[in-house]
Amino acid sequence: MSDQQHTIDIGATPERVWACLFDPVAFRDWASAFCEGAHCEGDWSEGSRMRFLDPDCNGMEAIVEQRRPPAHLSLRILGELRDGQPMTPPLPDAAPMHERYTLAPLSDGGTRLQVRLEGWSDEHAAMLDGMWPKALQRLKALAESSSTP
């Protein structure tokens, strides 16, 4: 199992970065770094189920464990989806995978965003290690632009 952390400073308020992270239209923009056409289904509310999908409905399913706008969101990954259906067997509860977003205000009015992946398989971690920096650069450009998400 692997953990990894990705951090970026963004020249926008935590509220703006939060909006760009979790707005469905903005999510499609920055998540395209993982896969063109990537999108999410769900409402990001605490306790809700989220689905992160490619155009073929393959992806991951998660539960929003904690939601504290605009500072923190934590997802517990439930497992993989193929053709929109959970793969069997599901991930064991004994070894949960998490994806945690932490936003901290900077003295210059910007935001430091930290994305922490915990408990991911070495295979998933290696794949995501090259994708997260690209996704965060897209998010940074989006949050620093004058358009709204």
QUICORZI-V498409 format. One record per pair of residues at least 12 apart in sequence whose ideal C-beta (glycine too) atoms are under 10 Angstrom apart, sorted by the first residue. I is the first residue (numbers start at 1). J is the second residue. D is the distance in whole Angstrom. If there is no record, write none. Layout:
# QUICORZI-V498409
I;J;D + I;J;D
This chain:
# QUICORZI-V498409
1;95;7 + 1;97;8 + 1;118;9 + 1;119;5 + 1;120;7 + 1;121;7 + 1;122;7 + 1;124;10 + 1;125;8 + 2;117;8 + 2;118;9 + 2;119;8 + 2;120;6 + 2;121;7 + 2;122;5 + 2;123;9 + 2;124;8 + 2;125;4 + 2;126;8 + 2;128;9 + 2;129;9 + 3;97;10 + 3;98;9 + 3;116;7 + 3;117;6 + 3;118;5 + 3;119;7 + 3;120;7 + 3;125;8 + 4;115;9 + 4;116;8 + 4;117;5 + 4;118;9 + 4;120;7 + 4;124;10 + 4;125;6 + 4;126;9 + 4;128;7 + 4;129;6 + 4;132;8 + 5;100;9 + 5;102;10 + 5;114;6 + 5;115;7 + 5;116;5 + 5;117;8 + 5;118;9 + 5;132;9 + 6;113;8 + 6;114;7 + 6;115;5 + 6;116;8 + 6;117;8 + 6;128;9 + 6;129;9 + 6;131;10 + 6;132;4 + 6;133;6 + 6;135;8 + 6;136;6 + 7;102;9 + 7;104;10 + 7;112;6 + 7;113;7 + 7;114;5 + 7;115;8 + 7;116;9 + 7;136;8 + 8;111;9 + 8;112;8 + 8;113;5 + 8;114;8 + 8;115;9 + 8;132;9 + 8;133;8 + 8;135;10 + 8;136;4 + 8;137;7 + 8;139;8 + 8;140;6 + 8;143;10 + 9;104;10 + 9;106;6 + 9;108;9 + 9;110;6 + 9;111;7 + 9;112;5 + 9;113;8 + 9;140;8 + 10;103;9 + 10;106;9 + 10;110;6 + 10;111;5 + 10;112;8 + 10;113;6 + 10;136;8 + 10;139;7 + 10;140;5 + 10;141;9 + 10;142;9 + 10;143;5 + 10;144;6 + 11;106;9 + 11;108;8 + 11;109;8 + 11;110;5 + 11;111;8 + 11;140;8 + 11;143;8 + 11;144;5 + 12;109;8 + 12;110;6 + 12;111;6 + 12;113;10 + 12;139;10 + 12;140;8 + 12;142;9 + 12;143;4 + 12;144;6 + 12;145;9 + 13;70;8 + 13;103;9 + 13;105;7 + 13;106;10 + 13;109;7 + 13;110;8 + 13;111;6 + 13;143;9 + 14;69;9 + 14;70;4 + 14;71;7 + 14;103;4 + 14;104;7 + 14;105;5 + 14;106;9 + 14;109;10 + 14;110;9 + 14;111;5 + 14;112;9 + 14;113;9 + 14;143;10 + 15;69;8 + 15;70;5 + 15;103;9 + 15;105;10 + 15;111;9 + 16;70;8 + 16;103;10 + 16;110;10 + 16;111;8 + 16;142;9 + 16;143;5 + 16;144;9 + 16;145;10 + 16;148;9 + 16;149;8 + 17;70;7 + 17;101;9 + 17;103;6 + 17;105;10 + 17;110;9 + 17;111;5 + 17;112;9 + 17;113;6 + 17;139;7 + 17;140;9 + 17;142;9 + 17;143;5 + 17;144;9 + 17;149;10 + 18;44;10 + 18;69;6 + 18;70;4 + 18;71;8 + 18;72;10 + 18;73;8 + 18;101;9 + 18;103;6 + 18;111;9 + 18;113;9 + 18;143;9 + 18;149;10 + 19;69;9 + 19;70;8 + 19;142;10 + 19;143;8 + 19;148;8 + 19;149;5 + 20;113;10 + 20;138;10 + 20;139;6 + 20;140;9 + 20;141;10 + 20;142;5 + 20;143;4 + 20;144;9 + 20;145;9 + 20;148;9 + 20;149;5 + 21;44;9 + 21;70;9 + 21;73;8 + 21;101;6 + 21;103;8 + 21;113;8 + 21;115;9 + 21;139;7 + 21;142;9 + 21;143;8 + 21;149;9 + 22;40;9 + 22;43;9 + 22;44;5 + 22;50;10 + 22;64;10 + 22;67;9 + 22;69;8 + 22;70;10 + 22;73;7 + 22;101;9 + 22;149;9 + 23;44;9 + 23;142;10 + 23;148;9 + 23;149;4 + 24;39;7 + 24;40;7 + 24;41;9 + 24;42;9 + 24;43;9 + 24;44;9 + 24;149;9 + 25;39;10 + 25;148;10 + 25;149;6 + 26;138;10 + 26;139;8 + 26;142;6 + 26;143;8 + 26;147;10 + 26;148;9 + 26;149;3 + 27;39;7 + 27;40;6 + 27;44;9 + 27;52;9 + 27;139;9 + 27;142;10 + 27;149;8 + 28;40;8 + 29;135;10 + 29;138;6 + 29;139;8 + 29;141;9 + 29;142;6 + 29;149;8 + 30;134;9 + 30;135;5 + 30;136;8 + 30;137;9 + 30;138;4 + 30;139;4 + 30;140;9 + 30;141;9 + 30;142;6 + 30;143;9 + 30;149;10 + 31;52;8 + 31;53;10 + 31;54;10 + 31;131;10 + 31;135;6 + 31;138;8 + 31;139;9 + 32;134;9 + 32;135;8 + 32;138;7 + 33;130;10 + 33;131;6 + 33;132;8 + 33;133;9 + 33;134;4 + 33;135;4 + 33;136;8 + 33;137;8 + 33;138;5 + 33;139;9 + 34;52;8 + 34;54;8 + 34;59;9 + 34;127;9 + 34;128;8 + 34;131;5 + 34;132;8 + 34;134;8 + 34;135;6 + 35;52;10 + 35;53;9 + 35;54;5 + 35;55;8 + 35;56;9 + 35;58;9 + 35;59;8 + 35;131;9 + 36;54;8 + 36;55;8 + 37;53;9 + 37;54;6 + 37;55;4 + 37;56;9 + 38;52;7 + 38;53;7 + 38;54;6 + 38;55;8 + 38;59;8 + 38;135;9 + 39;51;9 + 39;52;8 + 39;53;6 + 39;54;8 + 39;55;8 + 39;59;9 + 40;52;5 + 40;53;7 + 40;59;9 + 40;60;10 + 40;62;9 + 41;53;7 + 41;57;10 + 41;59;10 + 41;61;9 + 41;84;9 + 42;61;9 + 42;62;8 + 42;63;10 + 42;64;8 + 43;64;9 + 44;64;6 + 44;67;7 + 44;69;9 + 44;73;7 + 44;75;10 + 45;64;6 + 45;67;7 + 46;63;9 + 46;64;5 + 46;65;7 + 46;66;6 + 46;67;4 + 46;68;9 + 46;73;9 + 46;74;9 + 47;63;7 + 47;64;6 + 47;65;8 + 47;66;10 + 47;67;9 + 48;62;9 + 48;63;7 + 48;64;5 + 48;67;9 + 49;61;7 + 49;62;7 + 49;63;6 + 49;64;8 + 49;78;8 + 50;62;5 + 50;63;7 + 50;64;6 + 50;75;7 + 50;77;10 + 50;78;9 + 50;99;10 + 51;78;10 + 51;81;6 + 51;84;8 + 51;86;10 + 52;75;9 + 52;77;9 + 52;81;8 + 52;99;9 + 53;81;7 + 53;84;7 + 54;81;10 + 56;82;9 + 56;83;7 + 56;84;9 + 57;81;7 + 57;82;8 + 57;83;5 + 57;84;4 + 57;85;8 + 58;80;8 + 58;81;6 + 58;82;5 + 58;83;7 + 58;84;8 + 58;85;10 + 58;87;10 + 59;80;7 + 59;81;5 + 59;82;9 + 59;84;9 + 60;75;9 + 60;77;6 + 60;78;8 + 60;79;7 + 60;80;6 + 60;81;7 + 60;91;10 + 60;97;9 + 60;99;9 + 60;124;9 + 61;75;10 + 61;77;7 + 61;78;5 + 61;79;6 + 61;80;8 + 61;81;6 + 61;84;10 + 61;85;10 + 61;86;6 + 61;87;10 + 61;90;9 + 61;91;10 + 62;74;10 + 62;75;4 + 62;76;6 + 62;77;5 + 62;78;6 + 62;79;9 + 62;97;9 + 62;98;9 + 62;99;7 + 63;75;7 + 63;76;5 + 63;77;8 + 63;78;6 + 63;96;10 + 64;76;8 + 65;96;9 + 65;98;8 + 65;99;10 + 65;100;9 + 66;100;8 + 66;101;10 + 67;101;10 + 68;102;10 + 68;103;10 + 69;103;9 + 70;103;6 + 70;105;9 + 70;111;8 + 71;101;9 + 71;102;7 + 71;103;5 + 71;104;7 + 71;105;9 + 71;111;10 + 72;100;7 + 72;101;7 + 72;102;5 + 72;103;7 + 72;104;10 + 72;114;10 + 73;99;9 + 73;100;7 + 73;101;5 + 73;102;8 + 73;103;9 + 74;98;6 + 74;99;8 + 74;100;5 + 74;101;8 + 74;102;9 + 74;116;9 + 74;118;10 + 75;97;9 + 75;98;6 + 75;99;4 + 75;100;7 + 75;101;8 + 75;117;10 + 76;91;9 + 76;93;9 + 76;96;5 + 76;97;7 + 76;98;6 + 76;99;8 + 76;100;10 + 76;118;10 + 76;119;10 + 77;91;7 + 77;96;7 + 77;97;4 + 77;98;7 + 77;99;7 + 77;117;9 + 77;118;10 + 77;119;8 + 77;120;8 + 77;124;9 + 78;90;6 + 78;91;6 + 78;93;10 + 78;96;9 + 78;97;9 + 79;91;5 + 79;92;10 + 79;97;9 + 80;124;9 + 91;119;9 + 91;121;9 + 95;119;6 + 95;121;10 + 96;118;8 + 96;119;6 + 97;117;8 + 97;118;7 + 97;119;4 + 97;120;5 + 97;121;8 + 97;124;8 + 97;125;10 + 98;116;8 + 98;117;7 + 98;118;4 + 98;119;6 + 98;120;9 + 99;115;7 + 99;116;8 + 99;117;6 + 99;118;8 + 99;119;10 + 99;120;9 + 99;128;9 + 100;114;8 + 100;115;7 + 100;116;5 + 100;117;8 + 100;118;7 + 101;113;7 + 101;114;7 + 101;115;6 + 101;116;8 + 102;114;5 + 102;115;8 + 102;116;7 + 110;140;10 + 110;143;9 + 110;144;9 + 111;140;10 + 111;143;8 + 113;136;7 + 113;139;8 + 113;140;8 + 113;143;9 + 115;128;10 + 115;132;6 + 115;135;9 + 115;136;7 + 115;139;10 + 117;129;9 + 117;132;8
